[in-house]
């Protein structure tokens, strides 16, 4: 079973889960058009040790995607062992990420994973060298080849292809432990390591929770020795699905970004302000302040019913959480 403590912190972060740290220093950037606050957001994301999701939030045209692309490149530059799963809810958004990354990465380091149901006519010609084709269909390369890529770009739902192939952090860690225990006869489990170190989801407000969880499942570890970094980027005002106030199965259509990004919730955030406020990008690490005792979230391993899962992802009136004073951006 996956480490449910990490999943709980990602979906329902609490005050004690946020551990502030100094941002990493970056002496150069690939995109020379980034403004100072966008650079700060990249530095925050590159900084290791995130215990809760990092959000990039703002309306269209505020540079969210290019900040995500820069973050991915800087992660590779600063961490030689980093491997990134970069997801988006649609093929068009995923293709855009590849088009921007391929200017800096060769096909040996960047891979665009497509479903075998996708046609060649749908894929831009410039992206085809970054795809794997077998028997006139898109697909997954041999596992040995897949594990060589530094960045894998795919849609959130197609991330399930990786899970089906058992190339997730969970499967790799469990297999490694089995080998160490039964082949090398180590009396105790050695410290765990991560294969997928980062999950970056662009246009996260356009993805439903099941789609987002499909990508999250790839990076969730079996053990909590080390924690992957989760970054969600999007605009909750462009939510693809309508909001409801009742805990019913339909709640699973909600996206995961929006509940985390309400002003009443507080996580590590960079807000890109433009259409909703005076033009600016304000990075804020908002500390959680609770006015009531939180109701403990159910253990992930015990959740089998979709309604129960929905009620955990969206607790209602169990905790009142507000942030430190910030300019009002959404009226």
Phi and psi in degrees as a GROMACS rama.xvg file:
@    title "Ramachandran Plot"
@    xaxis  label "Phi"
@    yaxis  label "Psi"
@TYPE xy
-67.0243  163.757  UNK-2
-73.2881  104.498  UNK-3
-75.2608  -16.2921  UNK-4
-65.8938  -41.8267  UNK-5
-64.5401  -44.6275  UNK-6
-62.7644  -39.1405  UNK-7
-62.925  -43.1524  UNK-8
-66.733  -32.3427  UNK-9
-73.2541  -40.1928  UNK-10
-90.4126  -33.1703  UNK-11
-136.227  71.0499  UNK-12
-66.7573  143.854  UNK-13
-115.1  170.942  UNK-14
-55.5684  -46.1889  UNK-15
-71.7433  -12.3758  UNK-16
-78.0175  -22.2121  UNK-17
-87.0632  116.195  UNK-18
-115.686  99.6759  UNK-19
-63.0352  146.773  UNK-20
-149.832  158.476  UNK-21
-68.4333  137.663  UNK-22
-69.2641  150.697  UNK-23
-66.6172  148.302  UNK-24
-94.2019  125.313  UNK-25
-115.872  123.584  UNK-26
-89.6845  -10.7913  UNK-27
-153.216  157.739  UNK-28
-133.558  146.718  UNK-29
-72.3983  -41.3812  UNK-30
-94.4197  108.951  UNK-31
-76.6291  -7.60241  UNK-32
-92.2244  -1.4461  UNK-33
-65.1008  137.601  UNK-34
-83.7224  176.05  UNK-35
-63.3995  -37.0592  UNK-36
-76.901  -32.755  UNK-37
-64.0585  -39.0725  UNK-38
-62.1209  -37.7406  UNK-39
-65.0085  -38.6991  UNK-40
-62.2222  -42.3241  UNK-41
-61.7731  -44.3281  UNK-42
-60.8724  -39.7622  UNK-43
-63.1427  -42.7149  UNK-44
-67.7569  -39.6964  UNK-45
-67.404  -27.7135  UNK-46
-59.3285  125.231  UNK-47
-73.6876  163.752  UNK-48
96.7748  15.6845  UNK-49
-65.6922  127.699  UNK-50
-103.235  -15.0661  UNK-51
-132.555  165.28  UNK-52
-62.8081  147.874  UNK-53
-103.658  126.962  UNK-54
-107.883  137.981  UNK-55
-115.667  114.917  UNK-56
-127.418  136.373  UNK-57
169.813  165.713  UNK-58
-74.693  174.224  UNK-59
-60.053  148.112  UNK-60
80.7466  12.4845  UNK-61
-102.259  7.14989  UNK-62
85.3228  25.9505  UNK-63
-66.9815  -48.7859  UNK-64
-65.4648  -41.3728  UNK-65
-68.4945  -26.431  UNK-66
-69.9355  -37.5432  UNK-67
-65.0731  -42.8494  UNK-68
-62.8275  -45.4327  UNK-69
-61.6346  -39.3782  UNK-70
-62.3236  -43.3826  UNK-71
-61.8334  -43.9489  UNK-72
-65.9689  -39.4935  UNK-73
-69.7458  -33.9752  UNK-74
-61.1742  -44.2079  UNK-75
-64.4838  -37.7064  UNK-76
-69.7666  -37.7705  UNK-77
-90.5182  -18.1779  UNK-78
-131.61  99.197  UNK-79
-61.3186  -20.9482  UNK-80
-96.6471  0.252323  UNK-81
-69.848  141.223  UNK-82
-133.711  128.506  UNK-83
-115.842  133.102  UNK-84
-99.5226  116.318  UNK-85
-111.946  114.6  UNK-86
-122.016  160.762  UNK-87
-151.004  156.485  UNK-88
-71.4071  -21.9564  UNK-89
-124.343  157.671  UNK-90
-63.9548  -37.1285  UNK-91
-62.1423  -43.4271  UNK-92
-67.365  -38.7337  UNK-93
-66.1744  -40.2103  UNK-94
-62.813  -37.6534  UNK-95
-61.2448  -41.2405  UNK-96
-62.1895  -41.9149  UNK-97
-65.8798  -42.0201  UNK-98
-59.3422  -36.3413  UNK-99
-78.8625  -31.9793  UNK-100
-80.0456  -30.5605  UNK-101
-66.6465  -15.9579  UNK-102
-68.8685  -16.3632  UNK-103
-120.282  -14.473  UNK-104
-128.548  137.117  UNK-105
-80.47  167.475  UNK-106
-60.6181  -19.4322  UNK-107
-72.4723  -18.1554  UNK-108
-112.731  -22.2008  UNK-109
-118.685  129.471  UNK-110
-129.595  131.065  UNK-111
-102.286  108.767  UNK-112
-87.6414  122.417  UNK-113
-116.298  150.55  UNK-114
-69.2402  149.73  UNK-115
-69.5182  -8.81532  UNK-116
-84.5041  -11.0705  UNK-117
-79.8537  138.465  UNK-118
-89.3345  159.241  UNK-119
-67.3081  -29.6487  UNK-120
-65.8156  -23.0919  UNK-121
-80.741  -16.6612  UNK-122
-100.1  126.286  UNK-123
-58.4018  140.966  UNK-124
-57.7013  -35.0035  UNK-125
-69.8716  -15.7676  UNK-126
-95.7202  -19.7716  UNK-127
-53.277  -38.377  UNK-128
-62.2326  -16.6342  UNK-129
-97.6053  6.14522  UNK-130
-109.092  162.538  UNK-131
-109.42  129.218  UNK-132
-125.775  133.487  UNK-133
-145.114  130.965  UNK-134
55.3807  42.1028  UNK-135
61.2513  28.1899  UNK-136
-137.755  148.805  UNK-137
-72.2611  154.026  UNK-138
-174.65  -164.651  UNK-139
-98.6135  131.605  UNK-140
-70.2945  171.521  UNK-141
-53.2004  145.558  UNK-142
-53.9976  -39.974  UNK-143
-61.0019  -38.4668  UNK-144
-74.2944  -39.5737  UNK-145
-58.8286  -38.3469  UNK-146
-74.8289  -5.74731  UNK-147
-86.5163  -21.026  UNK-148
-71.6029  145.163  UNK-149
-86.5729  -34.9398  UNK-150
-131.358  130.767  UNK-151
-114.974  123.086  UNK-152
-109.081  129.191  UNK-153
-158.185  172.871  UNK-154
-78.0119  160.546  UNK-155
-58.9985  -45.8416  UNK-156
-67.7976  -35.2689  UNK-157
-74.0661  -7.97396  UNK-158
-60.644  -23.8601  UNK-159
-61.9605  -22.2726  UNK-160
-62.7028  -39.108  UNK-161
-67.5512  -40.6158  UNK-162
-64.0276  -42.136  UNK-163
-62.1383  -33.1733  UNK-164
-80.4604  -3.73505  UNK-165
62.3902  41.2001  UNK-166
-111.884  46.3452  UNK-167
-100.111  165.922  UNK-168
-57.4727  -41.0976  UNK-169
-60.4915  -52.2618  UNK-170
-63.6453  -40.5912  UNK-171
-68.1444  -41.0537  UNK-172
-67.0615  -42.0554  UNK-173
-65.2086  -42.0542  UNK-174
-63.5038  -41.6433  UNK-175
-63.1421  -42.5044  UNK-176
-63.2023  -40.3984  UNK-177
-61.9831  -43.9968  UNK-178
-64.4265  -44.8513  UNK-179
-63.6064  -36.9042  UNK-180
-77.5052  -42.1493  UNK-181
-100.632  -19.9675  UNK-182
-100.657  -43.581  UNK-183
-100.017  -6.07695  UNK-184
57.6663  41.3058  UNK-185
-71.0396  128.429  UNK-186
-67.1602  -29.4509  UNK-187
-127.499  154.938  UNK-188
-67.6448  131.912  UNK-189
-74.377  158.043  UNK-190
-54.1373  135.637  UNK-191
-74.263  153.657  UNK-192
-126.679  160.236  UNK-193
-102.046  137.458  UNK-194
-85.4202  -56.3909  UNK-195
-87.4543  110.814  UNK-196
-90.7517  -22.9406  UNK-197
-141.617  143.623  UNK-198
-123.902  117.809  UNK-199
-115.935  122.752  UNK-200
-117.45  115.14  UNK-201
-89.9556  153.051  UNK-202
51.9369  42.5076  UNK-203
-63.9429  -27.6281  UNK-204
-70.0118  -14.6538  UNK-205
-89.7496  -3.95434  UNK-206
-103.383  137.715  UNK-207
-73.5708  165.177  UNK-208
-59.1816  -46.0197  UNK-209
-57.8135  -38.0551  UNK-210
-64.1638  -45.2048  UNK-211
-64.4845  -41.0018  UNK-212
-65.737  -27.8834  UNK-213
-62.6678  -39.5461  UNK-214
-73.0275  -40.131  UNK-215
-61.7032  -36.1779  UNK-216
-59.8137  -29.5477  UNK-217
-66.6752  -36.3323  UNK-218
-99.8808  -11.8852  UNK-219
-63.1674  128.611  UNK-220
-86.3045  164.836  UNK-221
-82.1676  -27.2922  UNK-222
-128.249  155.343  UNK-223
-96.9587  15.8658  UNK-224
-58.2291  -41.3008  UNK-225
-131.746  152.25  UNK-226
-125.33  131.395  UNK-227
-72.6767  162.546  UNK-228
-98.8957  132.152  UNK-229
-114.499  125.499  UNK-230
-124.003  126.278  UNK-231
-114.229  130.854  UNK-232
-126.927  130.589  UNK-233
168.746  -168.202  UNK-234
-133.424  110.407  UNK-235
-66.4582  -16.9795  UNK-236
-77.4564  -7.84967  UNK-237
-108.546  26.8778  UNK-238
-54.0343  132.779  UNK-239
-71.8094  -26.9324  UNK-240
-116.754  150.727  UNK-241
-71.1677  154.709  UNK-242
-96.8015  145.836  UNK-243
-129.084  164.992  UNK-244
-111.641  10.3684  UNK-245
-118.732  146.594  UNK-246
-86.2881  83.4591  UNK-247
-125.194  170.622  UNK-248
-58.4284  -29.3913  UNK-249
-62.5289  -20.0444  UNK-250
-61.8596  -20.4759  UNK-251
-66.7058  -8.96181  UNK-252
-80.8517  -12.6402  UNK-253
-63.1703  151.165  UNK-254
-84.4605  162.759  UNK-255
-86.1804  -25.7749  UNK-256
-66.8415  -47.5115  UNK-257
-59.6239  -47.1362  UNK-258
-60.6767  -31.8831  UNK-259
-74.3765  -23.84  UNK-260
-101.419  2.42111  UNK-261
-62.9029  144.951  UNK-262
-54.9469  -26.5026  UNK-263
-74.3699  -18.9357  UNK-264
-95.857  158.017  UNK-265
-140.36  115.218  UNK-266
-139.106  175.954  UNK-267
-65.0174  121.945  UNK-268
-139.994  143.319  UNK-269
-119.353  118.69  UNK-270
-101.218  125.879  UNK-271
-97.3262  110.85  UNK-272
-104.365  134.491  UNK-273
-153.993  -82.7952  UNK-274
-68.068  -26.5764  UNK-275
-94.987  -0.482483  UNK-276
-170.674  172.797  UNK-277
-54.3326  142.677  UNK-278
-57.9891  122.836  UNK-279
-178.067  168.274  UNK-280
-129.358  111.821  UNK-281
-108.185  111.958  UNK-282
-84.2644  130.605  UNK-283
-135.556  133.532  UNK-284
-106.557  96.8985  UNK-285
-89.5161  122.102  UNK-286
-75.575  142.529  UNK-287
-76.8029  135.379  UNK-288
-128.548  115.139  UNK-289
-104.376  141.454  UNK-290
-107.432  -7.49451  UNK-291
-136.196  162.276  UNK-292
-71.7024  128.724  UNK-293
-68.2946  144.814  UNK-294
-81.0039  125.367  UNK-295
-57.0509  136.245  UNK-296
-73.968  146.28  UNK-297
-63.5352  154.187  UNK-298
-69.2078  133.455  UNK-299
-57.6165  -38.0564  UNK-300
-66.3219  -18.8308  UNK-301
-92.3863  -6.65454  UNK-302
-89.5483  115.956  UNK-303
-124.646  -24.5441  UNK-304
-89.1197  131.881  UNK-305
-56.9054  -34.1385  UNK-306
-66.1205  -39.5547  UNK-307
-65.9595  -40.536  UNK-308
-61.2396  -43.6651  UNK-309
-62.4195  -40.7918  UNK-310
-67.9983  -27.2695  UNK-311
-77.027  -41.1384  UNK-312
-65.3279  -28.4802  UNK-313
-132.601  70.4757  UNK-314
-60.7557  142.495  UNK-315
-112.385  126.157  UNK-316
49.6177  30.1466  UNK-317
-89.5166  -29.9124  UNK-318
-143.074  133.871  UNK-319
-98.2786  113.225  UNK-320
-119.929  129.195  UNK-321
-133.511  160.272  UNK-322
-100.572  171.721  UNK-323
-63.8467  156.667  UNK-324
-54.2551  129.525  UNK-325
-137.272  156.548  UNK-326
-59.7965  140.296  UNK-327
-72.346  124.609  UNK-328
-109.94  -25.1488  UNK-329
-125.132  112.017  UNK-330
